[in-house]
Amino acid sequence: MSRLPRRLGHGEEATLVEHLDELRARLFVIMGALAVATIVAFAFHNRLLDWLNKPLPPGHRHLLAIGVAEPFTVSLTVSLYAGFVISLPVILWQIWSFFAPAFDPTVERKVLGLFASAVVLGGAGIAFGYWILLPRAIHFLTHYDDKHFHNLIQAKPYYSFVVTVLLGIVVVFETPMAVLGLVGIGALSARTLRKQRRIGYFVTAVIGLALPGPDPITTALEVLPMWALYELSIWLAVLVEKRRPSATLTAPWHAQP
C-alpha cells in the first residue's frame, strides 16, 4: 500500500473492500497529522500558555493548579486543542477526498471556495474573540464585586473558558456560510432575508444568547457581530443569486408541476 491513500477520480468505481482500505488509510493520516501537530504544540506549550494568559490582568497570569498532575494534564490538553486546530486542514482535506469522487468537479471548486471563505471567517472570529471579546469579558469577571471576593484563577477552568468562548465566536462568524448553504439549495433568498430582517435579527440574538457567554458583556459582544454578519450574508446571497441561472432560484420543492 502506498504511503498516502490514492484519491479516486470522479465516477471511478471501487469495491467495498477498496473503499474500506481507503477509509482506513485516511484515518491513519488524520491520526498521524493530529499526533504530530499535538507533539509540536506541546514542544512550544510554554509560549502557547503565555499567549492564552495574555488577556488576563497582569496580577492574575500565574494560574492556580490544584493537584500534582494538573500542570501536566492542562498543558497536554491545551496542546491537544492546538494540535487539532493546526491539523484541521489535513483532517478536512482527507474527509473531502474520501467523498469527492461522488461529486462533479465543478462542485469541488465551489466547496474549495467555501472552505477558503470559512477559514478566513474562522480566523477573523478567533482574532475578534482573542483581542476584543476575551479581554473585556475577563476584565468584567475578574473585577466583579472584588470588594467581597479574592479571585484565584484555576488553570483548568480558565483554559476551558477561553476555548469555549473562542469556539462560540468562531461559530458566530461562520453564520454567512450557513446562510449561503441555504441560499444555494434554494431554501432562502436575498429577498427573503431583507424582508424578514427583524425576524433574522431576533433569531440571531437568540442564537447568540444560546452560545457560550458567562456574562452580559461576552453575550453582547457575540450578538453584535452576528447582526453585522447577517447583513453581510444578505449581500453574499445577492452575489450568489446573480451568478447562477434564474431557473435555479426557485427551490425544487417549490416548482410547479
DABEL-V525293 format. One record per residue. N is the residue number from 1. SS is DSSP state (2 for helix, 1 for strand, 0 for the rest). PHI is phi in whole degrees, 0 to 359 (* if undefined). Layout:
n | ss | phi
N | SS | PHI
N | SS | PHI
This chain:
n | ss | phi
1 | 0 | *
2 | 0 | 289
3 | 0 | 297
4 | 0 | 247
5 | 0 | 295
6 | 0 | 282
7 | 0 | 274
8 | 0 | 287
9 | 0 | 282
10 | 0 | 297
11 | 0 | 77
12 | 0 | 290
13 | 0 | 274
14 | 0 | 210
15 | 0 | 283
16 | 2 | 298
17 | 2 | 296
18 | 2 | 295
19 | 2 | 295
20 | 2 | 293
21 | 2 | 296
22 | 2 | 296
23 | 2 | 298
24 | 2 | 297
25 | 2 | 296
26 | 2 | 290
27 | 2 | 295
28 | 2 | 296
29 | 2 | 297
30 | 2 | 298
31 | 2 | 294
32 | 2 | 295
33 | 2 | 296
34 | 2 | 295
35 | 2 | 295
36 | 2 | 296
37 | 2 | 296
38 | 2 | 293
39 | 2 | 297
40 | 2 | 297
41 | 2 | 296
42 | 2 | 292
43 | 2 | 296
44 | 0 | 246
45 | 2 | 294
46 | 2 | 297
47 | 2 | 293
48 | 2 | 296
49 | 2 | 293
50 | 2 | 299
51 | 2 | 295
52 | 2 | 287
53 | 2 | 279
54 | 0 | 300
55 | 0 | 294
56 | 0 | 287
57 | 0 | 301
58 | 2 | 307
59 | 2 | 278
60 | 2 | 239
61 | 0 | 274
62 | 0 | 260
63 | 0 | 282
64 | 1 | 271
65 | 0 | 245
66 | 0 | 251
67 | 0 | 113
68 | 0 | 294
69 | 0 | 268
70 | 2 | 300
71 | 2 | 303
72 | 2 | 288
73 | 2 | 294
74 | 2 | 293
75 | 2 | 298
76 | 2 | 293
77 | 2 | 296
78 | 2 | 297
79 | 2 | 295
80 | 2 | 294
81 | 2 | 300
82 | 2 | 295
83 | 2 | 298
84 | 2 | 295
85 | 2 | 296
86 | 2 | 295
87 | 2 | 273
88 | 2 | 302
89 | 2 | 302
90 | 2 | 294
91 | 2 | 298
92 | 2 | 295
93 | 2 | 293
94 | 2 | 293
95 | 2 | 295
96 | 2 | 295
97 | 2 | 298
98 | 2 | 288
99 | 2 | 264
100 | 2 | 302
101 | 0 | 302
102 | 0 | 279
103 | 0 | 246
104 | 0 | 292
105 | 2 | 304
106 | 2 | 294
107 | 2 | 294
108 | 2 | 298
109 | 2 | 297
110 | 2 | 293
111 | 2 | 297
112 | 2 | 296
113 | 2 | 296
114 | 2 | 295
115 | 2 | 297
116 | 2 | 298
117 | 2 | 295
118 | 2 | 295
119 | 2 | 296
120 | 2 | 297
121 | 2 | 295
122 | 2 | 297
123 | 2 | 297
124 | 2 | 296
125 | 2 | 295
126 | 2 | 296
127 | 2 | 298
128 | 2 | 297
129 | 2 | 294
130 | 2 | 283
131 | 2 | 267
132 | 2 | 243
133 | 2 | 286
134 | 2 | 300
135 | 2 | 303
136 | 2 | 288
137 | 2 | 295
138 | 2 | 292
139 | 2 | 299
140 | 2 | 296
141 | 2 | 288
142 | 2 | 284
143 | 0 | 252
144 | 0 | 288
145 | 0 | 51
146 | 0 | 289
147 | 0 | 287
148 | 0 | 249
149 | 0 | 232
150 | 0 | 255
151 | 0 | 277
152 | 0 | 254
153 | 0 | 272
154 | 1 | 275
155 | 2 | 298
156 | 2 | 299
157 | 2 | 297
158 | 2 | 295
159 | 2 | 292
160 | 2 | 296
161 | 2 | 298
162 | 2 | 298
163 | 2 | 297
164 | 2 | 296
165 | 2 | 294
166 | 2 | 296
167 | 2 | 297
168 | 2 | 297
169 | 2 | 288
170 | 2 | 295
171 | 2 | 300
172 | 2 | 300
173 | 2 | 287
174 | 0 | 273
175 | 2 | 306
176 | 2 | 302
177 | 2 | 293
178 | 2 | 295
179 | 2 | 295
180 | 2 | 297
181 | 2 | 298
182 | 2 | 292
183 | 2 | 294
184 | 2 | 298
185 | 0 | 268
186 | 0 | 86
187 | 0 | 283
188 | 0 | 225
189 | 0 | 218
190 | 2 | 299
191 | 2 | 297
192 | 2 | 294
193 | 2 | 297
194 | 2 | 290
195 | 2 | 293
196 | 0 | 258
197 | 2 | 301
198 | 2 | 297
199 | 2 | 295
200 | 2 | 298
201 | 2 | 297
202 | 2 | 294
203 | 2 | 297
204 | 2 | 296
205 | 2 | 295
206 | 2 | 296
207 | 2 | 297
208 | 2 | 298
209 | 2 | 292
210 | 2 | 281
211 | 0 | 286
212 | 0 | 302
213 | 0 | 198
214 | 0 | 283
215 | 0 | 210
216 | 2 | 299
217 | 2 | 296
218 | 2 | 299
219 | 2 | 297
220 | 2 | 296
221 | 2 | 288
222 | 2 | 274
223 | 2 | 285
224 | 2 | 302
225 | 2 | 294
226 | 2 | 295
227 | 2 | 293
228 | 2 | 295
229 | 2 | 290
230 | 2 | 297
231 | 2 | 296
232 | 2 | 298
233 | 2 | 298
234 | 2 | 297
235 | 2 | 293
236 | 2 | 294
237 | 2 | 297
238 | 2 | 299
239 | 2 | 296
240 | 2 | 296
241 | 2 | 292
242 | 2 | 289
243 | 0 | 268
244 | 0 | 239
245 | 0 | 300
246 | 2 | 296
247 | 2 | 293
248 | 2 | 266
249 | 2 | 285
250 | 0 | 262
251 | 0 | 294
252 | 2 | 303
253 | 2 | 282
254 | 2 | 262
255 | 0 | 292
256 | 0 | 280
257 | 0 | 290
